[in-house]
Amino acid sequence: MTDLALCFYGDDFTGSTDALANLSAAGLRTLVLFALPPEPELKRLAGLYDALGVAGIARSLPTGEMEAEVRPVFEAFARLRPAVVQYKICSTFDSSPSRGSIGRACEIGHAVFGACAIPVVAAQPQLGRYTVFGNHFARAGDGAVYRLDRHPTTSRHPATPMTEADLVVHLQAQTALPVSGLNRLELDDYAVVAARHAGPLVLDALDEADLDRIASLIWSSDDEPTLFAVGSGGLSRALGARLARQRGPRRTNGVAPGAAPTGPVLAVSGSCAPQTGAQIGAALDAGWHGVHLPVERLDAGAAEDGVLAALRAGRNTLVYTALGARLSAAPVDARAVGTALGALVRAAVARAGVRRVVVAGGDTAGHTMRALGASGLAYAGSFADGAPLCRLFARDPSLDGLEVVLKGGQIGERAFFEHVRNGKHVPAR
């Protein structure tokens, strides 16, 4: 066994940076890769880091394409034999039987890591996401907490609308594996129930103490086989803290937040979330230069001159495809959106000297980062819980070291883009 404590596959890029931030905060030296490197390089990295992640796009994939995306990563992780492998999901549990199926991910993990209980922990109290008696709740942009099927955003998600808040019922529609759950009053029965259950086991959590308790229940020592678990950044945070206490971290790789950029910031957004729409509106009101990129005409070249001129003039610039709602009835190709936005980011870095970039939208972030051809990210600080400042690794010297913030659609305060501009950290309410 290597000294590697934890590996994770993130089903989108914004969620992967959330795990990166939480593991780094726990004291684990963490690296996120954009693709699996050759086996010798992966083993070398396993000797340098306490935690390794692969940022993926499974959340946006049809279920039939998930095997090819996820299984090679799980198999590579299994050969490294870390204490824990986490399939990192969004704390709003975005998934369906036909797209981004968490149930299908459980089946792949079941095949790779063995027929045993798979703890499923969606709660992330830090972001206002809670599971109580198997039902999941999430705080909305207005500060109110809603059951998932009544949440103003998740219940109307354009790709995976959450019409069922009972996570056991929701998962049962996605997998042939047996699905069960333990509510908050039953958590101490975990060992007994897990010993006779070979499938997803949904666990309640209402606060950080619950998550710490779960981490202690599901993993106790390196003498055990690799634990395969499914969970949000809340689980990453709790497992990371437990592993760090058990093994002792070598050193963290985080730095204190608060640094402003050395020049103008470029933000690009493919998110349709109302919260991001409000943030874009606030940025435009604060003087950011706004550029609407219509999804029916994803011509980065046509927008490029205006974007570069604004950046060269020192203006913070925001390119968006939506303002909290789709501005066009045209069908949206997430890959095409990400490719177009990636081209604008590359041009802004190479030709306008931009050194800090924000990408908003989970699917958008994945395709934009892949379009850049970079290899990975390390943690550098935070502006909001769930949206850390990262530093990019890339062979292209103009991209290497670029400061990047990948933001989920429902993450951050209204003034989020201004906080990134001025280096201010605002924790979740």
N, C-alpha and C positions, 0 to 999 in steps of 0.2 A: 504493500500500500504506500502511495506517495503521501506527502504532507498536505495534499490538496484537501481542503475541508468541504467545499461545496461546488457543484456545477449547476448551471441552469440554462434552459432554453427559454427565451422570451418570445411569446407568440406575436408580439409586435415590438417595434424599436423603442417607442416611448416607455412601454412597460419594462423593457430591458434596462433602460437608464434609471428607472425607478428602483429596480433591484440593485443595480450598481451603487446607487446612492445609499440605500439601506444597508447593504453589506459593508460598504466603506465606513458608514457611521458606526457600525458594530465593531469595527476594528480589523476587518479582513481586507487584505490587499487584493483588489479586484480588477479584472480586465474583462471588457466585453469585446468579442470578436464579431465581425460581420459575416464570416463564413468559416467553416472548419479548415484549418491549415493542414499540411501534410502531417502524418503521424509523428515523425521525429520532432517537428516544431511544436506540436501540441504537447508532447511529453516534456519538452524543454520549458514551455510556459507553465506547465503544472508544477515544476520545481521552483518557479519564481513567484507564483501567486498563491494566495490562500483560497481564492474563488475565481472560477472562470465561467463566463457566460457566452452564449451565442445568440445574437439578436436575429430573430426570424420574422416571417410574415404569415405564419400559420393562421392567425386570426382572420386574415382576409382571403384564405384559400378555400375552394370547394373541398368538401371532405375527401373526395377521391384523390386529391393531390397532396394530402397531408402526410401520407406514408413516405413519399420520396423526400419531403422537406424535413420531417422530424426524425425518422428512424435512424438515418446515418449519424445524426448528432447524439442520440441516446446511446447507440452502440459504441461510439467513440468515448463517450463519458463512462460507460460501463467498463471499458478497458482501463481507464484511469483509476477506477475504484475509489472515488471520493466517499466521504461519509454520507453525503446527501446529494441527490439529483432532484432539482425542482423544475417542473413545467410551470413557468411563470405566466400567470394570466392577469388580465385587468381585474381590478376589484369591483367592477360592475358586471363581471361574469359574461361579457359579450360572447355569444356563441349560439349556434343552432345546429340541428341535425345535418343541414346541407352546407354550412359555411362555418369555418373556424371551430369545428366540433371539439369541445373539451372531452367529451366522451370518447371520441376516436383517439385523442392523445392518450387517454387512460389505457385504451386497448393496446396501443403501441408500447407504452411503458410496461404494461402487464407482460407483454411478450418478451421484452428485453430484460427486465429486472426481476421477473418471477411472479408467480401467482400468489399475491399477498394483498393485504389491505393497502389502499392508496388514500392517505389522508388528503382531504380537499378542504382548503381554508381560503375562503374568498374575502373575509373581513379585513379591513384596513382602517381602524379607528382614526388614525392620523389624518386620513382623507375624508372621514365621515362616512365610512362604509361598514356595515354591521350585519351579522347573521344571528338571528334569534329564533329558536325552535325551527331551524332549517330554512326560515324565510329571510331573504336578503333585503337590506335597506341601503339607500344611498342619499347623501345630502346633495341638493341641487344648488344652482347658482344663487337662488334667493335665500339660501341658508336653511330652508326647511328640509327635514328628512322624510323621504317617501319610500314606501314599499316599491320594489323594483318594477313591478308591473303597473304602477301608478306614477312612476317618475316621469316628469315632463320631457326628459330627453331620452333616457334609456328605453322607455316603452315605445318610443317613436323612432328609434335608431334606423337610418335608411337601409342598413344591411342586415343587422341582427336585432330586430325589435324584441325586447324582453317582455313577453306576455305572461310569464310564469315566474313568481317570486320564490316558490318552494324549490330550492336547489336540487333536492333529491328527485322531485318530479321532473324538473328541467333536464337533469342528467339522464334520467331513465329513457327519455326520448332520443338520446344520442348514442347509446351503447347497449350491447347485449350483456355486458357484465352486470352482476348484481350491484345495485346501488342502495346504500343505507345511510343513516346519519345518527349522530349523537348530539343531543341538545346540551345546553350549558349545565344542566343538573346531572347529566350522565357522563361527563367527560372523564371522570375517574374510572369509569368502566372500560376505557379505551383498550387496554392490553387484552382483556378477556374477549371483547367483541372483535378486535382486530385479528386475534389468533384464529378465529373461525370464519373470517370474512375475506373473500378474494375479489375485491373490487373497490370502487370509489366509496369513501366514507366521509360524508359531509360533516364538518365540525363547526359548532357555534363559536362565536367570539364577539364580545361587546366592547372590550377595552384591552389595553396593552397587557394587563395582568392575565387575561384569558389567553392571549397569544403566547406569553411566556410559559404558561402552564401547558399549553398544547405542545410547544417545542420540547419541553421536558418529557411529556408523555410519549411522543412519537419517536424521539431519538435520545438514547442515553449514553452510548459509548462507541468507540471505534471498533470494538470487537464484533459488532453486529454487521450483517451485510449492508450494502448500500441501500439507504432509504430512498424510495421514489415517492415524491409528494407533488401535489398540484396546489398552487396557491398564489396569492397576491403579494404585493410588496410588504404587507403586514407579516406574512409568513417568512419572507426573506429576512426581515428585520429581526424577528424573534429567533429564528434558527441561527442567523449570523451571530447574534449576541451569545447564544448558548454555545456554539462552536468556539467562539473566541474565548469564552470563559474556560471551556474544557481544555483547549489546546494552547491558549495564549497566542495572541496575534503577533506576527513578526513586526509589522508596523502598518499604519494606515497610509493610504495614498491620497487622502483628502486635504484640501487647504481651506482656510477660512474664507467664507463668501464676503462680498462687499466691494470687489474691484470693478471699477467702471472700465469699459473698453477704451482702446486707444484711438478709435475712429468711429464712424457711423456704423450702425447695426443694420443688417438686412434680415427681415423676417419674411418667411413664405408660409402660406397656409392653404391646405386643402380641406380643412375641417368645416363641417356643416353645423357643429354644435352651437347652440345659442350662447353659451358661455364664451366661446372663442369669438363669436360675432360681436358680443358686447366689448370684448377686449380690443378687437380691431377698431371698433368705433371710438373707444377711448384713446387709442393711439393716434388715430386720424385727428381727433379733437386736440390732441397734445402737439400737433404739428408734424407728425410723420407724413412722408410722401406716400400716397396710396396708389397702387396699380391693380386694377381688376383684370385678371386673366380668365377669359371666358372658357368654360370647359368644352364648348362646341368648336372653339378655335384655339387649341393649345399651341400657340405659336410663340415659343420663347424668344425667337429671333426678333419678332415684331415688338416685343416688350423690352428687349434688352437695352436699346439705346436710351430710352427714358429712365430705366432703372439705373444704368451706369452714370448718366448725367446727374441724377439726384444724389447718388452716393459720392461722386467726385466733388459735388458742391457741399458735402458735409451733412446731407440730410439723411436721417434715419428713414428707411424705406420698407414698406410692407406690401408684398404681392399676395393677393388672395383670390380664390375661386368662388368663395361664398361669404356672406355676411350673416352667419347664424342660420341661414336657410339657403338652399340652392338658388342661385340667381338665374338659373336656366333649367328648362325641362329636359335638356339633352342628357342621355345616359352618361354616367361618369365611369371612366376607366382609371382606376387608382394608379395603375402602373404608368399610364400615359401622363397623368397629373404629376406624379413623382419625378418622372424623367424630364418633363418640361421645367419643373421647379429646380431640379438638380442642375440643369444646364444654366439657369440663371444664377444659382449659387456659385457654380464654377467660374462663370464669367465675372461675377462681382469680386471674387477672391483674386483672380488672376489679373483683372484689368482695372479694378477700383481699390484694391488693397484692403478689402473688408477682412476683419479678423474675428468678428463675432456674428454668428448666424443663429436664428431661431427657426425651427420648423414645427408647425402646429398641425396636429392630426395624426392619429396612430398609424393608419395605413399610409398616409402621405409621407411620414417620416421614414418608414422602411424603404419605400421605393426611391425617395430622394437620396438617402444615404447610399443605397446600392448604386444609384446612378453616378455618384461621385467616385466610385471605385476605391474608397478608403478601406482600411483593414480592421479598424476597431476604435474603441473609446476608453478613456480612463476618467475617473471622477476628479473634478477640480473645485467644486463648491456648489452652492444652491441659491436659487432665487425664490423658489416655492416648493413646498413638499410635493414630491412626485415629478418635479421638473428640474433636475440638477444641471449645473454647468459642467460640461465635459470637454476634454481635449481630444482631438481627432488624431489618429495615426494613419498616415498615408505615405506611399512612395513618392507621390507628387510633392515636391518641396513646398509649393504654394499652399497646399492643403494641410500638410503635416503641422500639427500644433494648433490648427484652427479651433477657436472656442465655439462650441455647439450646444444649444439647448433644444432638446426634443420634448415637445409639450403635447400631452393628450388633450383632446377637445374640451374635456370638462375640468381641466386642471387650472388653478391659478385665480388670483383676484382680478378685478376689472382692469386695474392698472398694470397688469402683468408685463406687457411689452415695455412700459416705462421703467419698471423695476429692473428688467434685463439691461435697459439702456444705462441706468444710473448705478447699477450694482447693488441694489437694495434687496435684502431677503425678507420675505413676508411669509410666515408659517401659515398653514391651513387653519381656518377658524374652528 
